[in-house]
Amino acid sequence: KGVRMRPVERGNRPEDENGNKIEYAHYGNARSELINRLGEYCSYCEMPIKNAPAVEHIRPKTFVPDMENDWGNFLLACNYCNSLKAQRCAVPEDYFWPDKNNTFMALQYSEGGLVNAADDLNVAQRIKAQATIKLTGLNNTPANKASDKRLESRRLSWKRAQLAKLRLLNNNYEAFREQIVDTAEAIGFWSVWMT
């Protein structure tokens, strides 16, 4: 699979052994193919999903029922992002989407695992980036939601990435670079590692 970087690439609708496009009778049936293509990571916060990832509807099925079983409307999401996003994105153009936009360019990751709108965005892009952060609660702190472990996990990833960078300066070998990639794959949060 290799490391997934932004944007998330879901690919075209899967085909059966005869080359026919698969039609999903239920969106949950797409989970295994999404995992195969995206890995077991949240498409929004980039956290590894230890339990069954949710098949997330980009356009909520209550707003667009015709897209409930549409491959192009699916991503994987952790419980936090999926439940916070829920039914809140009535106008998709108001947000950056990990399968359509390079959200690494719109969202800025900084020390402490913080996520903000990137500094070099124009006013309209900044508003869109802030809406994207709010949509899935990427700026939530434990004080906002005690059960939300995403910030703490990003903080830990940030510390590990900083330490790996320092070690790389003294051990700039291909094997050590491969170890860094393996570590990033294991703990997720690609944007932190890229930063």
Steps between C-alpha positions, in 0.01 A plus 500: 500500500766751598442817694182686410551871457247768428272500312331173594471291184197272508527415131228400257209281599617141547430240235413133534705218341319560168587869489150619595471798734380385841168644617466507879166391642615640835780752558652282774591245233762744368701494826747227406586656163538843660735351761692324225548828314529752784635295788338502842533874554248779534481696176449822698723497810746233372481302825538122476163335556545208738138386490278464196531819293174669411407534135448873504269685261659818374155628408271385783243247386223705663582794268571292188330159538587406140869498599461264799661207314715700256872408506592861421332611823696266732803554720616333820463685828576449866209520744595856601507650150199301383278595794609864509451546125169311507240705313684833499627545143199612302718701257810298404662797325547662843770247597826344385463122447786253542404308185472808279737759646853484627400582858867500601525832314190643672558377855809585702631258761716639778673406821268348754291334230303815426312544173425843352432658164825535305660845515526552124129460419291786365196613702250267326735201530566578868125504572465168318796348692359617834161349408674173413678491836175572683302244296687203650621667818869489411553787743328324791698483821444255785322784683252517209440125490672276752463181296656655187858368490594642161689805630701296748580245230613778263717645780667164549553465123651850491748408775592175325544679166724765661713231665523304174613816318774564758616140480499513120746791507753267667397179320414597146480146364242345270410238763428771757286692249303180438454461876355851518249409227410179686445698821284757320291219347454345843385815679339700218462879491681541165473877503690517827782289354503700178522825697 
